[in-house]
């Protein structure tokens, strides 16, 4: 439900979705016009979700019967030609995917995401879900801000109050990261990025000092980046 001050970008960040997808799912033509109390879909509609998850089913193997002269089209058990007894071999097993091993996931990680730090400076403000939904990393104006993992840019702009010049990267269906207060943005929406790629330059937009505010969101919920990123 839309609250006062909400934007599609903020709703996308808090739901872990691309704001453009939310606009499409709800038939929103002007993303700048939202009404307080308006209820928005923040997950794919059934048709879109089904299309994304349906897998082709492998055809069931058939035993091909070849017609024999003067025999019925569907031979009875007594009409099957005699053949030498087959060696006693266990029936061929139909390949069945092995169950995924229990997630021996270190820290907060999930899937095969390879993480790295987005900046080299010291952490000045640690994660605190009530007060700081990410880490504040100190640095100098113009220092590189790097993508923390492979992904695709879902937002690059300054339309989210309190974040300044902001980049949001979606890594998979579960994780996205946010990089705030930049001086310069070097990527555009829908651009694919690689881990360690320079995506912005550190700055002080919408804050009182040069810093990078870095968030990791798991299905829209902030998690402590220090539990995801490799130990320094």
PyMOL commands that set and color helices and strands:
alter all, ss='L'
color gray80, all
select helices_A, chain A and resi 8-15+19-25+46-53+77-79+225-227
alter helices_A, ss='H'
color red, helices_A
select strands_A, chain A and resi 123-125+135-138+144-146+151-157+165-170+175-185+192-193+198-202+211-218+221-223
alter strands_A, ss='S'
color yellow, strands_A
deselect
rebuild
show_as cartoon
